[in-house]
């Protein structure tokens, strides 16, 4: 009996302990901090853009928030949007060196070299002295052919930031200008590894390797570039150039067409389509490219001549004559146009006096004489008359 009572007395203690434990676990669960949701860099940028846009709409620190939003657009390679925002920042506050530095970088990416230089110099005048500024100055100065000044700024930048990818790009450009192609390729490779967003490093590497007659390596870098920048037309144009070097004009033509699909007014690619298309006897592809070029350069006698030749080879002599005639109007005495018109006239004359077709003559109702059934008599010479000679009248010849 005593054991039974002991068990009964222990049971409430066990129940009480379980209740206390459950209460403690509930309290812990209610106060536990949930795990932080990790966002990707792209998600963070999107959230930041929404927040900055809201602050701008509310008119809070507009110049700074425009600047922050422009910087995000720049990182996302949305250069037109970045330019609009940084212009607003400078409109609100025109004496901040960081604003001019960012606008200079944006203009450099948009190919506005003069504007980029002007912004960089303004930032320097406002006491900006960062390696970013010196790299930008070196870059735009080498693009303008002012190499000595570019080298001075590059040296300053590399002392402050010896591993900057953009600095190595500028270094590669200067080495290429000095004729050291192998060293420039090495610098571009380093720039690409450190800063994979540096499109110009890919482009220059491909061009130099192609000129060094190393198409295999050029093609490898081109493939990496297209994976990173799938919508850049110049990369497809360079790919076409590489396949041209490899004597694969069919593949080259496909890549030139991709470049034009991304940039319809791409003059170099259009001209390549015209020349390679003519080479491959794809005359109507060449004609479409040449007609697009003619809209850009309507006064070009060379394009008119090329159109005349393409239409001539396609068999459309009427249009060929029109384009050759236009070329002669633009350049009287042009020999290419004259030769084209001569060939067309010769071919048309040859078609008029073409060889006889028996089926065609039979259908026309005319009959020709069958020479195998004509009797031919042989013409014989007339007979000779014998005249007797009077021997008594012969003269004696001594």
RAHUWO-V510280 format. One record per backbone hydrogen bond with DSSP energy under -0.5 kcal/mol. CO is the residue of the C=O (numbers start at 1). NH is the residue of the N-H. Records with the same first field share a line. If there is no record, write none. Layout:
BEGIN
CO: NH / NH
END
This chain:
BEGIN
1: 5
2: 6
3: 7
4: 8
5: 9
6: 10
7: 11
8: 12
9: 13
10: 14
11: 15
12: 16
13: 17
14: 18
15: 19
16: 20
17: 21
18: 22
19: 23
20: 24
21: 25
22: 26
23: 27
24: 28
25: 29
26: 30
27: 31
28: 32
36: 38
40: 44
41: 45
42: 46
43: 47
44: 48
45: 49
46: 50
47: 51
48: 52
49: 53
50: 54
51: 55
52: 56
53: 57
54: 58
55: 60
56: 59
59: 61
61: 65
62: 66
63: 67
64: 68
65: 69
66: 70
67: 71
68: 72
69: 73
70: 74
71: 75
72: 76
73: 78
74: 77
77: 79
78: 82
79: 83
80: 84
81: 85
82: 86
83: 87
84: 88
85: 89
86: 90
87: 91
88: 92
89: 93
93: 96
95: 97
96: 99 / 100
97: 101
98: 102
99: 103
100: 104
101: 105
102: 106
103: 107
104: 108
105: 109
106: 110
107: 112
108: 111
111: 113
112: 116
113: 117
114: 118
115: 119
116: 120
117: 121
118: 122
119: 123
120: 124
121: 125
122: 126
123: 128
124: 127
130: 134
131: 135
132: 136
133: 137
134: 138
135: 139
136: 140
137: 141
138: 142
139: 143
140: 144
141: 146
142: 145
145: 147
146: 150
147: 151
148: 152
149: 153
150: 154
151: 155
152: 156
153: 157
154: 158
155: 159
156: 160
157: 161
161: 164
164: 168
165: 169
166: 170
167: 171
168: 172
169: 173
170: 174
171: 175
172: 176
173: 177
174: 178
175: 180
176: 179
179: 181
180: 184
181: 185
182: 186
183: 187
184: 188
185: 189
186: 190
187: 191
188: 192
189: 193
190: 194
191: 195
195: 198
197: 199
198: 201 / 202
199: 203
200: 204
201: 205
202: 206
203: 207
204: 208
205: 209
206: 210
207: 211
208: 212
209: 214
210: 213
214: 218
215: 219
216: 220
217: 221
218: 222
219: 223
220: 224
221: 225
222: 226
223: 227
224: 228
225: 229
229: 232
231: 233
232: 235 / 236
233: 237
234: 238
235: 239
236: 240
237: 241
238: 242
239: 243
240: 244
241: 245
242: 246
243: 248
244: 247
248: 252
249: 253
250: 254
251: 255
252: 256
253: 257
254: 258
255: 259
256: 260
257: 261
258: 262
259: 263
263: 266
265: 267
266: 270
267: 271
268: 272
269: 273
270: 274
271: 275
272: 276
273: 277
274: 278
275: 279
276: 280
277: 282
278: 281
281: 283
282: 286
283: 287
284: 288
285: 289
286: 290
287: 291
288: 292
289: 293
290: 294
291: 295
292: 296
293: 297
297: 300
299: 301
300: 304
301: 305
302: 306
303: 307
304: 308
305: 309
306: 310
307: 311
308: 312
309: 313
310: 314
311: 315 / 316
312: 315
315: 317
316: 320
317: 321
318: 322
319: 323
320: 324
321: 325
322: 326
323: 327
324: 328
325: 329
326: 330
327: 331
331: 334
334: 338
335: 339
336: 340
337: 341
338: 342
339: 343
340: 344
341: 345
342: 346
343: 347
344: 348
345: 349
346: 350
347: 351
348: 352
349: 353
351: 354
356: 358
357: 361
358: 362
359: 363
360: 364
361: 365 / 366
362: 365
369: 371
370: 373
371: 374
374: 376
375: 377
385: 387
386: 388
389: 391
390: 393
391: 394
395: 397
396: 398
END
